[in-house]
Each structure stands twice: as C-alpha cells, then as structure tokens.
Amino acid sequence: MKKSEIINFLSCTYCRIKESSIHGIGVHAIVDIKKNTNLFPDCTCDLSNMKAISKEEIPHLNAPTIKMMSDFFIETKTHYFTTTSLNTINISYFLNHSDEPNCEWNESDDSFRPLRSIKKGEELTLDYEKYLDSEVIKNI
C-alpha cells in the first residue's frame, strides 16, 4: 500500500478495539458514525472465500491457538469458519455478536455498515447467526 493510500484510509478511521462488556474485546466508535458508512474501507471479509475447519481437524494445535480461533473465527459446535489465518485478521474480526446488531456485512461490496447512526463510544455488533444461515456458508 502506498503512503498516500494509508493517509487516505486514516481519514476513514471510525473505530478502535478496546475492552467489551459483551465479550472480551470489541470494536467501538471513536466518533459519531452515520448510518450506512463503510466502516473499514480497506478491510475485506469476502465470504465466498470462507473455509470450514472441522474441530476434528485441529486436535494437534496448542490450546492458545484454539482459544484464538474461538475468539476470532465464526464458531459452531463442530466447526470454525474463516477467510484468513490468525496472522492476518483485521478489525472486523473483533465485532462481537448481538441478537440486536447495529451493523451488518454487505455482501455486494464486501463492507461492514451501520444499520443506524452510531454514537461515539458505542460498541459495534453483528448478528453472526444471519451469516451462518447464508447460502455461502451452507455451500462450503
């Protein structure tokens, strides 16, 4: 990435990672954010590249790595789902689940966007179940 691109993306910094009252750490607004803003314009989460990793495939991994998988990947009773390795996760992986989310992932442009205006300090959340039911996940 060129320096000018980095500087451009810095002007689109709306969030930071910090302690969450929901689960461990989460993504929080550092400024007021308007509905439908592309929250992370330089991050991608293309679900069409989603991989399913069976929990039966990973017993050889160390406990801290498995804990990180549980913390950062989409998890079901039998699988983890991810598009990347733990070494390349981005801020979107820190969005915590909520049954009443204030953000969504938009598949058409691979973006995360608020469903309503977000106030400075508010934690941003997604409904993970919505994406577990997606056709992309079902076809993995």
Salt bridges, closest charged atoms under 4 A:
ASP71 OD1 - HIS23 NE2 3.90
ASP71 OD1 - LYS67 NZ 2.74
GLU75 OE2 - LYS55 NZ 2.62
ASP99 OD1 - HIS97 NE2 2.88
GLU104 OE1 - LYS130 NZ 3.16
ASP109 OD2 - ARG113 NH2 2.77
GLU122 OE2 - ARG116 NH2 2.41
GLU123 OE1 - HIS28 NE2 3.93
ASP127 OD1 - HIS97 ND1 3.86
